[in-house]
Amino acid sequence: MIQFFRAHWRPPMPWQALIALAILLTALLLAGAALAHNVTEGDAGYVQEVTGFRPIAFIYLGAKHMVTGYDHLLFLAGVIFFLYRSKDIATYVSIFAIGHSVTMIAGVWWSISINAYIIDAIIAFSVVYKALDNLGAFRLWFGVQPNTKAATLVFGLLHGFGLATKIQDYDISPDGLLGNLIAFNVGVELGQLMALALILTAMTHWRARPAFARQAYAANVLMMVAGFALMGLQITGYFVA
């Protein structure tokens, strides 16, 4: 990554960076009222009321959650940012999906919970971590490159705990619980695939442009700023709540 940026990157115009940063921070502040991984009030009411195995409903809820989980999608975008081969993309997305699935289902089934603000702050940190990884910061600062697959799995496990913690806030009927959790997870993975398809389409067009090489650095810096902003929102919520 370092060689890539050294060879290709030229700083963007200051006004361009400022406009992009302003738009990003505004979006984060507007989204802050509905912190990441929240279940909407209407969906929460439905989850609390239904009993028995409801696969279609829970698949829909899982997919809806995923396509609106901006912290999750930011991390996923960071993971595939410099992946060009379909095999590599499939490998990393599968690793992340396995981690996410295991802790989401196990967390709810065995009632393992973490403070929602703390886990969401950690999830936001995963965005910061991935942006720094893409920038080659760890090799530059410490002379080592962390295992990217292991990091993806670890953060996948933590992302899953984020959702499990939120789900446990609602009194879900034990009747059909395991089946509904599996259905919800299927929906999460379907939503992830839909979001990934859109991200990859945009990335493919972007990579084909001559400006990609010099814009990649700025994009990862902005991703890191977004992660820090999300962390700030969660930490503030922890102390205010």
DOMARRO-934500 format. One record per residue: residue number from 1; residue in three letters; z, x, y of N, C-alpha, C in turn. Coordinates in steps of 0.2 Angstrom, whole numbers. Layout:
{NUM; 'ALA'; {Z; X; Y}; {Z; X; Y}; {Z; X; Y}}
...
# end
This chain:
{1; 'MET'; {0; 4; -6}; {0; 0; 0}; {0; 4; 6}}
{2; 'ILE'; {4; 10; 6}; {4; 14; 12}; {-2; 17; 14}}
{3; 'GLN'; {-6; 19; 8}; {-13; 22; 9}; {-17; 17; 12}}
{4; 'PHE'; {-17; 11; 10}; {-21; 5; 12}; {-20; 4; 20}}
{5; 'PHE'; {-14; 4; 22}; {-13; 3; 29}; {-15; 9; 33}}
{6; 'ARG'; {-13; 15; 31}; {-15; 21; 35}; {-23; 21; 36}}
{7; 'ALA'; {-26; 19; 30}; {-34; 20; 31}; {-37; 14; 35}}
{8; 'HIS'; {-34; 9; 35}; {-37; 3; 38}; {-34; 0; 44}}
{9; 'TRP'; {-28; 0; 44}; {-24; -4; 49}; {-25; -1; 56}}
{10; 'ARG'; {-26; -6; 61}; {-26; -5; 68}; {-22; -10; 71}}
{11; 'PRO'; {-18; -9; 76}; {-13; -14; 79}; {-17; -19; 82}}
{12; 'PRO'; {-15; -26; 81}; {-18; -31; 84}; {-16; -32; 91}}
{13; 'MET'; {-20; -35; 95}; {-19; -36; 102}; {-12; -39; 103}}
{14; 'PRO'; {-8; -37; 108}; {-1; -39; 109}; {-1; -47; 109}}
{15; 'TRP'; {-5; -50; 113}; {-5; -57; 114}; {-6; -61; 108}}
{16; 'GLN'; {-11; -58; 104}; {-12; -61; 97}; {-6; -61; 93}}
{17; 'ALA'; {-2; -56; 93}; {4; -55; 89}; {9; -60; 92}}
{18; 'LEU'; {10; -60; 98}; {15; -65; 101}; {14; -72; 100}}
{19; 'ILE'; {7; -74; 101}; {5; -81; 99}; {7; -83; 92}}
{20; 'ALA'; {5; -78; 87}; {6; -80; 80}; {14; -80; 79}}
{21; 'LEU'; {18; -76; 82}; {25; -76; 81}; {28; -82; 84}}
{22; 'ALA'; {26; -84; 90}; {28; -90; 93}; {27; -96; 89}}
{23; 'ILE'; {21; -97; 86}; {19; -103; 82}; {23; -103; 75}}
{24; 'LEU'; {24; -97; 72}; {28; -96; 66}; {35; -98; 67}}
{25; 'LEU'; {39; -96; 73}; {46; -97; 74}; {47; -104; 76}}
{26; 'THR'; {42; -107; 80}; {42; -114; 81}; {42; -119; 75}}
{27; 'ALA'; {38; -117; 70}; {37; -121; 64}; {44; -120; 60}}
{28; 'LEU'; {47; -114; 60}; {53; -113; 56}; {59; -117; 59}}
{29; 'LEU'; {59; -117; 66}; {64; -121; 69}; {64; -129; 68}}
{30; 'LEU'; {57; -131; 68}; {56; -138; 67}; {58; -140; 60}}
{31; 'ALA'; {57; -135; 55}; {58; -136; 48}; {65; -136; 47}}
{32; 'GLY'; {69; -132; 51}; {76; -131; 50}; {81; -137; 48}}
{33; 'ALA'; {79; -142; 51}; {83; -148; 50}; {83; -151; 43}}
{34; 'ALA'; {77; -149; 40}; {77; -151; 33}; {76; -144; 29}}
{35; 'LEU'; {82; -141; 28}; {82; -134; 25}; {78; -134; 18}}
{36; 'ALA'; {76; -129; 16}; {72; -128; 10}; {75; -130; 4}}
{37; 'HIS'; {71; -133; 0}; {74; -136; -7}; {78; -142; -6}}
{38; 'ASN'; {78; -145; 0}; {81; -152; 0}; {77; -157; -4}}
{39; 'VAL'; {81; -162; -6}; {78; -168; -9}; {78; -173; -4}}
{40; 'THR'; {73; -177; -2}; {73; -182; 3}; {78; -187; 2}}
{41; 'GLU'; {80; -191; 7}; {85; -196; 6}; {82; -202; 1}}
{42; 'GLY'; {76; -203; 2}; {73; -209; -2}; {73; -206; -10}}
{43; 'ASP'; {71; -200; -11}; {70; -197; -18}; {77; -197; -21}}
{44; 'ALA'; {82; -195; -16}; {89; -194; -19}; {92; -201; -21}}
{45; 'GLY'; {90; -206; -18}; {92; -213; -20}; {89; -215; -26}}
{46; 'TYR'; {83; -213; -27}; {80; -215; -33}; {83; -211; -39}}
{47; 'VAL'; {84; -205; -38}; {86; -201; -43}; {93; -203; -46}}
{48; 'GLN'; {97; -205; -41}; {104; -208; -42}; {104; -214; -46}}
{49; 'GLU'; {99; -218; -45}; {99; -225; -48}; {96; -226; -55}}
{50; 'VAL'; {91; -222; -56}; {87; -223; -62}; {91; -220; -68}}
{51; 'THR'; {89; -223; -74}; {92; -221; -80}; {87; -220; -86}}
{52; 'GLY'; {88; -216; -91}; {83; -216; -96}; {77; -211; -94}}
{53; 'PHE'; {73; -209; -99}; {68; -204; -98}; {62; -207; -94}}
{54; 'ARG'; {61; -204; -88}; {56; -206; -83}; {51; -200; -81}}
{55; 'PRO'; {47; -199; -86}; {43; -192; -85}; {38; -192; -79}}
{56; 'ILE'; {35; -198; -78}; {30; -198; -73}; {33; -198; -66}}
{57; 'ALA'; {39; -201; -65}; {42; -201; -59}; {45; -194; -57}}
{58; 'PHE'; {48; -191; -62}; {51; -184; -61}; {45; -179; -61}}
{59; 'ILE'; {40; -180; -64}; {34; -175; -63}; {32; -175; -55}}
{60; 'TYR'; {31; -181; -53}; {29; -182; -46}; {34; -179; -41}}
{61; 'LEU'; {41; -180; -43}; {46; -178; -38}; {46; -170; -38}}
{62; 'GLY'; {45; -167; -44}; {44; -160; -45}; {39; -157; -41}}
{63; 'ALA'; {33; -160; -42}; {27; -158; -38}; {28; -158; -31}}
{64; 'LYS'; {31; -164; -28}; {32; -165; -21}; {37; -160; -19}}
{65; 'HIS'; {42; -158; -22}; {46; -153; -20}; {43; -146; -19}}
{66; 'MET'; {39; -145; -24}; {36; -138; -24}; {31; -137; -18}}
{67; 'VAL'; {27; -142; -16}; {22; -141; -11}; {25; -142; -4}}
{68; 'THR'; {31; -144; -4}; {35; -144; 3}; {40; -138; 3}}
{69; 'GLY'; {41; -134; -2}; {45; -129; -2}; {43; -123; 1}}
{70; 'TYR'; {43; -122; 8}; {40; -117; 12}; {42; -110; 10}}
{71; 'ASP'; {49; -109; 9}; {51; -103; 7}; {49; -100; 0}}
{72; 'HIS'; {48; -105; -4}; {45; -103; -11}; {38; -101; -10}}
{73; 'LEU'; {34; -105; -6}; {27; -103; -5}; {26; -97; -2}}
{74; 'LEU'; {30; -95; 3}; {30; -89; 7}; {31; -83; 2}}
{75; 'PHE'; {36; -84; -3}; {37; -78; -7}; {31; -78; -12}}
{76; 'LEU'; {28; -84; -14}; {23; -84; -19}; {16; -80; -16}}
{77; 'ALA'; {15; -82; -9}; {10; -79; -5}; {11; -71; -5}}
{78; 'GLY'; {17; -69; -4}; {18; -62; -4}; {17; -59; -11}}
{79; 'VAL'; {19; -62; -16}; {18; -59; -23}; {10; -58; -24}}
{80; 'ILE'; {6; -63; -22}; {-1; -62; -24}; {-5; -59; -18}}
{81; 'PHE'; {-2; -57; -13}; {-5; -54; -7}; {-10; -49; -8}}
{82; 'PHE'; {-8; -44; -12}; {-13; -38; -14}; {-15; -38; -21}}
{83; 'LEU'; {-15; -44; -25}; {-17; -45; -31}; {-24; -48; -31}}
{84; 'TYR'; {-29; -44; -34}; {-36; -46; -34}; {-38; -49; -41}}
{85; 'ARG'; {-36; -46; -46}; {-38; -48; -53}; {-35; -55; -55}}
{86; 'SER'; {-38; -59; -58}; {-35; -65; -61}; {-30; -64; -66}}
{87; 'LYS'; {-31; -59; -70}; {-26; -57; -75}; {-19; -55; -72}}
{88; 'ASP'; {-19; -51; -66}; {-13; -49; -63}; {-10; -55; -60}}
{89; 'ILE'; {-14; -59; -56}; {-11; -65; -53}; {-8; -70; -58}}
{90; 'ALA'; {-11; -71; -64}; {-8; -75; -69}; {-2; -72; -72}}
{91; 'THR'; {-1; -66; -73}; {5; -62; -75}; {10; -63; -71}}
{92; 'TYR'; {10; -62; -64}; {15; -62; -60}; {17; -70; -58}}
{93; 'VAL'; {13; -74; -58}; {14; -81; -57}; {18; -84; -63}}
{94; 'SER'; {16; -82; -69}; {19; -84; -75}; {27; -81; -75}}
{95; 'ILE'; {27; -75; -74}; {34; -72; -73}; {39; -76; -69}}
{96; 'PHE'; {36; -77; -63}; {40; -81; -58}; {42; -88; -60}}
{97; 'ALA'; {37; -91; -64}; {38; -98; -66}; {43; -98; -72}}
{98; 'ILE'; {43; -93; -76}; {48; -93; -82}; {55; -92; -79}}
{99; 'GLY'; {56; -88; -74}; {62; -87; -71}; {64; -93; -67}}
{100; 'HIS'; {60; -96; -63}; {61; -102; -60}; {63; -108; -64}}
{101; 'SER'; {60; -109; -70}; {61; -114; -75}; {68; -113; -78}}
{102; 'VAL'; {69; -107; -81}; {75; -106; -84}; {81; -108; -81}}
{103; 'THR'; {82; -105; -74}; {88; -107; -71}; {89; -114; -68}}
{104; 'MET'; {83; -117; -66}; {83; -124; -64}; {86; -128; -69}}
{105; 'ILE'; {83; -128; -75}; {85; -132; -81}; {92; -130; -83}}
{106; 'ALA'; {94; -124; -84}; {100; -122; -87}; {106; -123; -81}}
{107; 'GLY'; {104; -122; -75}; {109; -123; -70}; {111; -130; -69}}
{108; 'VAL'; {107; -135; -70}; {109; -142; -70}; {112; -144; -77}}
{109; 'TRP'; {109; -142; -82}; {112; -144; -89}; {119; -141; -90}}
{110; 'TRP'; {120; -135; -88}; {127; -132; -88}; {131; -132; -82}}
{111; 'SER'; {129; -136; -77}; {132; -137; -71}; {134; -130; -67}}
{112; 'ILE'; {129; -126; -67}; {130; -119; -64}; {128; -120; -57}}
{113; 'SER'; {132; -119; -52}; {130; -121; -45}; {132; -115; -41}}
{114; 'ILE'; {128; -114; -35}; {130; -109; -30}; {129; -113; -23}}
{115; 'ASN'; {134; -111; -19}; {133; -114; -12}; {126; -114; -10}}
{116; 'ALA'; {124; -120; -8}; {117; -121; -6}; {115; -117; 0}}
{117; 'TYR'; {119; -116; 5}; {117; -111; 10}; {116; -104; 8}}
{118; 'ILE'; {121; -102; 4}; {120; -95; 1}; {114; -94; -3}}
{119; 'ILE'; {113; -98; -8}; {107; -97; -12}; {101; -98; -8}}
{120; 'ASP'; {100; -102; -3}; {94; -102; 1}; {93; -96; 5}}
{121; 'ALA'; {99; -93; 8}; {99; -87; 11}; {96; -82; 7}}
{122; 'ILE'; {98; -81; 1}; {96; -76; -4}; {88; -77; -5}}
{123; 'ILE'; {86; -84; -6}; {79; -85; -7}; {75; -83; -1}}
{124; 'ALA'; {78; -84; 5}; {74; -82; 11}; {74; -74; 11}}
{125; 'PHE'; {79; -71; 9}; {79; -63; 8}; {73; -61; 3}}
{126; 'SER'; {72; -65; -2}; {66; -63; -6}; {60; -63; -3}}
{127; 'VAL'; {59; -67; 3}; {53; -66; 7}; {53; -60; 11}}
{128; 'VAL'; {58; -58; 13}; {59; -52; 17}; {58; -46; 12}}
{129; 'TYR'; {61; -46; 6}; {60; -41; 1}; {52; -40; 0}}
{130; 'LYS'; {49; -46; -2}; {42; -45; -4}; {38; -42; 2}}
{131; 'ALA'; {39; -44; 8}; {35; -42; 14}; {36; -34; 14}}
{132; 'LEU'; {42; -32; 14}; {44; -25; 14}; {40; -21; 8}}
{133; 'ASP'; {40; -24; 2}; {37; -21; -3}; {29; -21; -2}}
{134; 'ASN'; {26; -26; 1}; {19; -26; 2}; {18; -20; 7}}
{135; 'LEU'; {22; -19; 12}; {21; -14; 17}; {23; -7; 15}}
{136; 'GLY'; {25; -6; 8}; {26; 0; 5}; {33; 3; 8}}
{137; 'ALA'; {37; -1; 11}; {43; 2; 14}; {48; 6; 9}}
{138; 'PHE'; {49; 3; 3}; {53; 6; -1}; {51; 13; -3}}
{139; 'ARG'; {45; 14; -5}; {43; 21; -6}; {43; 25; 0}}
{140; 'LEU'; {42; 23; 6}; {42; 27; 12}; {49; 29; 13}}
{141; 'TRP'; {54; 24; 13}; {61; 25; 15}; {65; 29; 9}}
{142; 'PHE'; {64; 27; 3}; {68; 29; -2}; {64; 34; -8}}
{143; 'GLY'; {58; 34; -7}; {54; 38; -12}; {53; 35; -18}}
{144; 'VAL'; {55; 29; -19}; {54; 26; -26}; {51; 19; -25}}
{145; 'GLN'; {47; 16; -30}; {44; 10; -30}; {47; 5; -35}}
{146; 'PRO'; {51; 0; -32}; {55; -4; -37}; {49; -7; -42}}
{147; 'ASN'; {52; -9; -48}; {47; -12; -53}; {46; -19; -50}}
{148; 'THR'; {39; -21; -48}; {37; -27; -45}; {38; -33; -50}}
{149; 'LYS'; {37; -32; -56}; {38; -37; -61}; {45; -39; -62}}
{150; 'ALA'; {49; -34; -63}; {56; -36; -63}; {59; -39; -57}}
{151; 'ALA'; {57; -37; -51}; {59; -40; -45}; {57; -48; -45}}
{152; 'THR'; {50; -49; -47}; {48; -56; -47}; {52; -60; -52}}
{153; 'LEU'; {54; -57; -57}; {58; -61; -62}; {65; -63; -59}}
{154; 'VAL'; {68; -58; -56}; {74; -59; -53}; {74; -64; -48}}
{155; 'PHE'; {69; -64; -43}; {69; -68; -38}; {67; -75; -41}}
{156; 'GLY'; {63; -75; -46}; {61; -82; -49}; {68; -85; -52}}
{157; 'LEU'; {72; -81; -55}; {78; -84; -57}; {83; -87; -51}}
{158; 'LEU'; {83; -83; -46}; {87; -86; -40}; {83; -92; -37}}
{159; 'HIS'; {77; -92; -36}; {73; -98; -34}; {75; -104; -38}}
{160; 'GLY'; {75; -103; -44}; {77; -109; -49}; {84; -111; -48}}
{161; 'PHE'; {89; -107; -46}; {96; -109; -45}; {96; -113; -38}}
{162; 'GLY'; {92; -111; -34}; {92; -115; -27}; {90; -122; -28}}
{163; 'LEU'; {85; -124; -33}; {84; -131; -34}; {89; -134; -38}}
{164; 'ALA'; {92; -130; -43}; {97; -133; -48}; {103; -135; -43}}
{165; 'THR'; {105; -131; -39}; {111; -132; -34}; {110; -139; -30}}
{166; 'LYS'; {104; -140; -28}; {102; -146; -24}; {102; -152; -29}}
{167; 'ILE'; {99; -151; -35}; {99; -157; -39}; {106; -159; -41}}
{168; 'GLN'; {111; -154; -42}; {118; -156; -44}; {121; -160; -38}}
{169; 'ASP'; {119; -160; -32}; {122; -164; -27}; {121; -171; -28}}
{170; 'TYR'; {117; -173; -33}; {116; -180; -34}; {118; -182; -41}}
{171; 'ASP'; {121; -188; -42}; {124; -190; -48}; {118; -193; -53}}
{172; 'ILE'; {115; -188; -56}; {110; -190; -61}; {112; -193; -67}}
{173; 'SER'; {109; -198; -70}; {112; -201; -76}; {111; -196; -82}}
{174; 'PRO'; {116; -195; -86}; {115; -191; -92}; {110; -194; -97}}
{175; 'ASP'; {109; -200; -96}; {104; -204; -101}; {97; -201; -99}}
{176; 'GLY'; {94; -197; -104}; {87; -194; -103}; {87; -188; -98}}
{177; 'LEU'; {93; -185; -97}; {93; -180; -92}; {89; -174; -94}}
{178; 'LEU'; {89; -171; -100}; {85; -166; -102}; {78; -167; -101}}
{179; 'GLY'; {76; -173; -104}; {69; -174; -103}; {66; -175; -96}}
{180; 'ASN'; {71; -178; -92}; {69; -178; -85}; {69; -172; -81}}
{181; 'LEU'; {73; -167; -83}; {73; -160; -80}; {67; -157; -82}}
{182; 'ILE'; {65; -157; -89}; {59; -154; -91}; {53; -157; -87}}
{183; 'ALA'; {53; -164; -86}; {47; -167; -83}; {47; -165; -76}}
{184; 'PHE'; {53; -164; -72}; {53; -162; -66}; {50; -154; -65}}
{185; 'ASN'; {52; -150; -70}; {50; -144; -70}; {42; -143; -71}}
{186; 'VAL'; {40; -148; -75}; {32; -148; -76}; {29; -150; -69}}
{187; 'GLY'; {32; -154; -66}; {30; -156; -59}; {30; -150; -54}}
{188; 'VAL'; {35; -146; -55}; {36; -140; -50}; {30; -136; -52}}
{189; 'GLU'; {29; -134; -58}; {24; -130; -60}; {17; -132; -58}}
{190; 'LEU'; {16; -139; -59}; {9; -142; -57}; {9; -141; -49}}
{191; 'GLY'; {14; -142; -45}; {14; -142; -38}; {12; -134; -36}}
{192; 'GLN'; {16; -130; -40}; {14; -123; -39}; {7; -121; -40}}
{193; 'LEU'; {4; -123; -45}; {-3; -122; -46}; {-7; -125; -41}}
{194; 'MET'; {-6; -131; -38}; {-10; -134; -33}; {-9; -129; -27}}
{195; 'ALA'; {-3; -128; -25}; {-2; -123; -19}; {-5; -117; -20}}
{196; 'LEU'; {-5; -114; -26}; {-8; -107; -27}; {-15; -107; -26}}
{197; 'ALA'; {-18; -113; -29}; {-26; -114; -28}; {-28; -113; -21}}
{198; 'LEU'; {-24; -117; -16}; {-25; -117; -9}; {-24; -110; -6}}
{199; 'ILE'; {-19; -107; -8}; {-17; -100; -5}; {-23; -95; -7}}
{200; 'LEU'; {-25; -95; -14}; {-30; -91; -16}; {-36; -92; -13}}
{201; 'THR'; {-38; -98; -12}; {-44; -100; -8}; {-44; -97; -1}}
{202; 'ALA'; {-39; -98; 2}; {-38; -95; 9}; {-38; -88; 9}}
{203; 'MET'; {-35; -85; 4}; {-35; -77; 4}; {-41; -74; 2}}
{204; 'THR'; {-45; -78; -2}; {-52; -75; -4}; {-56; -75; 2}}
{205; 'HIS'; {-56; -80; 6}; {-61; -80; 12}; {-58; -75; 17}}
{206; 'TRP'; {-52; -74; 18}; {-49; -70; 22}; {-50; -63; 20}}
{207; 'ARG'; {-50; -61; 14}; {-51; -54; 12}; {-58; -52; 12}}
{208; 'ALA'; {-63; -57; 13}; {-70; -56; 13}; {-72; -54; 21}}
{209; 'ARG'; {-67; -55; 25}; {-68; -53; 32}; {-67; -46; 34}}
{210; 'PRO'; {-71; -43; 38}; {-69; -36; 40}; {-62; -35; 43}}
{211; 'ALA'; {-60; -40; 46}; {-53; -39; 50}; {-47; -40; 45}}
{212; 'PHE'; {-48; -41; 39}; {-43; -42; 34}; {-38; -36; 34}}
{213; 'ALA'; {-42; -30; 33}; {-38; -24; 32}; {-33; -22; 38}}
{214; 'ARG'; {-35; -24; 44}; {-31; -22; 50}; {-26; -28; 51}}
{215; 'GLN'; {-27; -34; 49}; {-23; -40; 50}; {-18; -40; 44}}
{216; 'ALA'; {-19; -37; 39}; {-14; -37; 33}; {-7; -35; 35}}
{217; 'TYR'; {-7; -29; 39}; {0; -27; 41}; {3; -32; 45}}
{218; 'ALA'; {0; -35; 50}; {3; -39; 55}; {5; -46; 51}}
{219; 'ALA'; {1; -48; 46}; {3; -54; 42}; {10; -53; 38}}
{220; 'ASN'; {11; -47; 35}; {17; -45; 31}; {23; -44; 36}}
{221; 'VAL'; {21; -42; 42}; {27; -41; 47}; {29; -48; 49}}
{222; 'LEU'; {24; -53; 50}; {26; -59; 52}; {30; -63; 46}}
{223; 'MET'; {28; -61; 40}; {31; -64; 34}; {38; -62; 34}}
{224; 'MET'; {39; -56; 35}; {46; -53; 35}; {50; -56; 41}}
{225; 'VAL'; {47; -57; 47}; {51; -61; 52}; {53; -68; 50}}
{226; 'ALA'; {48; -71; 46}; {49; -78; 44}; {55; -78; 39}}
{227; 'GLY'; {55; -73; 35}; {61; -73; 30}; {68; -72; 34}}
{228; 'PHE'; {68; -67; 39}; {74; -66; 42}; {76; -73; 46}}
{229; 'ALA'; {71; -76; 49}; {72; -82; 53}; {75; -88; 48}}
{230; 'LEU'; {73; -88; 42}; {75; -93; 37}; {82; -91; 35}}
{231; 'MET'; {83; -85; 34}; {90; -82; 32}; {95; -84; 38}}
{232; 'GLY'; {93; -83; 44}; {97; -85; 50}; {99; -92; 50}}
{233; 'LEU'; {94; -97; 48}; {95; -104; 48}; {101; -105; 43}}
{234; 'GLN'; {100; -102; 37}; {104; -104; 31}; {111; -101; 33}}
{235; 'ILE'; {112; -95; 35}; {118; -92; 37}; {122; -96; 42}}
{236; 'THR'; {118; -98; 47}; {121; -102; 53}; {124; -109; 50}}
{237; 'GLY'; {119; -112; 45}; {122; -118; 42}; {128; -118; 38}}
{238; 'TYR'; {129; -112; 35}; {135; -110; 31}; {141; -110; 35}}
{239; 'PHE'; {141; -107; 41}; {147; -107; 45}; {148; -113; 49}}
{240; 'VAL'; {142; -117; 51}; {143; -123; 55}; {145; -129; 50}}
{241; 'ALA'; {143; -129; 44}; {144; -135; 40}; {152; -135; 38}}
# end
